[in-house]
Amino acid sequence: MKLLLAEDEAALADWLVRALTQSGYAVDWVADGRLVQRAMRSTSYAALILDLGLPGLDGYDILAAIRESEDPLPILILTARDTLAEKVATLRSGADDFLAKPFEVEELEARLLALIRRSKGRAAARLVCGSLVYEVSTKRFSFGAGSLVLTGREHAVLRVLIQSNGDPLSKRDLLDKVFMDEVEVNPDVVEVIVHRLRKRLAGTDVQVTTLRGLGYILETVRT
């Protein structure tokens, strides 16, 4: 099973990667909060081990963004902020478990295993627009039996559009939701990606429509 570790303490991260690898896990490590969702867009993980005090993007913001996208990925919080208020806040924000530093690796592994087992028992969520289906668990778009091949940015924009359930999203909405981990992004990139998505969806019963003054929506059309 593959894990994503988001931790900025290099010594702790190195120790965790070695310990979890010896237990049979494959571990990707990022030390900057802005890299978490970028890693998740390219790889499917069994769980995320998330430190709250990350540079670049705070752990709470990462947690909120993941849960807003309806991603059911199990998330275990690692933090030195060992207070009841902190535990309650993280659990209410969408974390699945909380482990305070310092800790024993055996307890971390036991908690991870429990989280992963519970997540496998959940029904796989799916979002649908016409014949377009997005499987939340695998992060894949498909039409019928065929997968829809997209670039990373195309995938991210289409995912946000299908999650909006017909509510229009402005260019600023898409920039905030898709490129929150990137420091400088030209706003015109949204128009470029939407143009590419329209080409990808041409000939299907789904299209990206521009509502003047409101933004973009994903909707079904007659073919």
VENRA-V882973 format. One record per backbone hydrogen bond with DSSP energy under -0.5 kcal/mol. NH is the residue of the N-H (numbers start at 0). CO is the residue of the C=O. E is the energy in kcal/mol with one decimal. If there is no record, write none. Layout:
nh=NH co=CO e=E
nh=NH co=CO e=E
This chain:
nh=2 co=25 e=-3.2
nh=3 co=46 e=-2.0
nh=4 co=2 e=-0.5
nh=4 co=27 e=-3.2
nh=5 co=3 e=-0.5
nh=5 co=48 e=-3.0
nh=6 co=4 e=-0.7
nh=6 co=29 e=-1.8
nh=9 co=7 e=-1.0
nh=12 co=8 e=-2.8
nh=13 co=9 e=-2.7
nh=14 co=10 e=-2.1
nh=15 co=11 e=-2.6
nh=16 co=12 e=-2.8
nh=17 co=13 e=-2.1
nh=18 co=14 e=-2.5
nh=19 co=15 e=-3.0
nh=20 co=16 e=-2.1
nh=21 co=17 e=-2.0
nh=22 co=18 e=-0.9
nh=23 co=20 e=-1.7
nh=24 co=19 e=-2.5
nh=25 co=0 e=-2.7
nh=27 co=2 e=-2.6
nh=29 co=4 e=-2.6
nh=32 co=54 e=-2.9
nh=34 co=31 e=-1.9
nh=35 co=32 e=-1.2
nh=36 co=32 e=-0.5
nh=38 co=34 e=-2.0
nh=39 co=35 e=-2.1
nh=40 co=36 e=-1.7
nh=41 co=37 e=-0.7
nh=41 co=38 e=-0.7
nh=42 co=38 e=-1.4
nh=44 co=42 e=-0.6
nh=45 co=1 e=-3.4
nh=46 co=1 e=-0.7
nh=47 co=73 e=-2.7
nh=48 co=3 e=-3.0
nh=49 co=47 e=-0.7
nh=49 co=75 e=-2.8
nh=50 co=5 e=-2.3
nh=50 co=48 e=-0.5
nh=51 co=77 e=-0.9
nh=53 co=51 e=-1.2
nh=54 co=30 e=-0.6
nh=56 co=54 e=-1.5
nh=58 co=51 e=-2.6
nh=61 co=57 e=-2.0
nh=62 co=58 e=-2.6
nh=63 co=59 e=-2.5
nh=64 co=60 e=-2.3
nh=65 co=61 e=-2.3
nh=66 co=62 e=-2.2
nh=67 co=63 e=-2.3
nh=68 co=64 e=-1.4
nh=69 co=66 e=-1.4
nh=70 co=65 e=-1.8
nh=71 co=69 e=-0.5
nh=73 co=45 e=-0.6
nh=75 co=47 e=-2.9
nh=76 co=74 e=-0.5
nh=76 co=96 e=-2.5
nh=77 co=49 e=-2.6
nh=78 co=98 e=-1.5
nh=81 co=79 e=-2.0
nh=82 co=80 e=-1.5
nh=86 co=82 e=-2.2
nh=87 co=83 e=-2.7
nh=88 co=84 e=-2.4
nh=89 co=85 e=-2.3
nh=90 co=86 e=-2.3
nh=91 co=87 e=-2.4
nh=92 co=88 e=-1.3
nh=93 co=90 e=-1.0
nh=94 co=89 e=-2.5
nh=95 co=74 e=-2.4
nh=96 co=74 e=-1.3
nh=98 co=76 e=-2.9
nh=100 co=78 e=-2.4
nh=106 co=103 e=-0.7
nh=107 co=103 e=-1.8
nh=108 co=104 e=-2.6
nh=109 co=105 e=-1.9
nh=110 co=106 e=-2.4
nh=111 co=107 e=-2.5
nh=112 co=108 e=-2.5
nh=113 co=109 e=-1.9
nh=114 co=110 e=-2.3
nh=115 co=111 e=-2.7
nh=116 co=112 e=-2.2
nh=117 co=113 e=-2.1
nh=118 co=114 e=-2.3
nh=119 co=115 e=-1.8
nh=120 co=116 e=-0.8
nh=120 co=117 e=-0.6
nh=121 co=118 e=-1.0
nh=126 co=133 e=-2.7
nh=128 co=131 e=-2.5
nh=131 co=128 e=-2.2
nh=132 co=141 e=-2.5
nh=133 co=126 e=-3.2
nh=134 co=132 e=-0.5
nh=134 co=139 e=-2.5
nh=135 co=124 e=-2.0
nh=135 co=133 e=-0.7
nh=136 co=124 e=-0.7
nh=138 co=134 e=-2.0
nh=139 co=134 e=-1.0
nh=141 co=132 e=-2.1
nh=142 co=145 e=-2.9
nh=143 co=130 e=-0.8
nh=143 co=141 e=-0.5
nh=145 co=142 e=-2.0
nh=147 co=140 e=-2.4
nh=148 co=146 e=-0.7
nh=149 co=147 e=-0.5
nh=154 co=150 e=-2.7
nh=155 co=151 e=-2.1
nh=156 co=152 e=-2.4
nh=157 co=153 e=-2.6
nh=158 co=154 e=-2.4
nh=159 co=155 e=-2.0
nh=160 co=156 e=-2.2
nh=161 co=157 e=-2.5
nh=162 co=158 e=-1.9
nh=163 co=159 e=-1.1
nh=164 co=161 e=-0.8
nh=165 co=160 e=-0.6
nh=166 co=163 e=-1.5
nh=168 co=215 e=-2.5
nh=173 co=169 e=-2.2
nh=174 co=170 e=-2.3
nh=175 co=171 e=-2.6
nh=176 co=172 e=-2.2
nh=177 co=173 e=-2.6
nh=178 co=173 e=-0.5
nh=178 co=174 e=-1.9
nh=181 co=178 e=-1.8
nh=184 co=182 e=-0.5
nh=188 co=185 e=-2.4
nh=189 co=186 e=-1.4
nh=191 co=187 e=-1.7
nh=192 co=188 e=-2.4
nh=193 co=189 e=-2.7
nh=194 co=190 e=-2.2
nh=195 co=191 e=-2.0
nh=196 co=192 e=-2.6
nh=197 co=193 e=-2.2
nh=198 co=194 e=-1.4
nh=199 co=195 e=-2.1
nh=200 co=196 e=-2.3
nh=201 co=197 e=-0.6
nh=201 co=198 e=-0.7
nh=203 co=200 e=-2.0
nh=206 co=218 e=-2.6
nh=208 co=206 e=-0.6
nh=208 co=216 e=-2.8
nh=210 co=208 e=-0.6
nh=210 co=214 e=-3.6
nh=211 co=209 e=-0.7
nh=213 co=210 e=-2.6
nh=214 co=210 e=-2.4
nh=215 co=168 e=-3.1
nh=216 co=208 e=-2.2
nh=218 co=206 e=-2.4
nh=218 co=216 e=-0.5
nh=220 co=204 e=-2.2
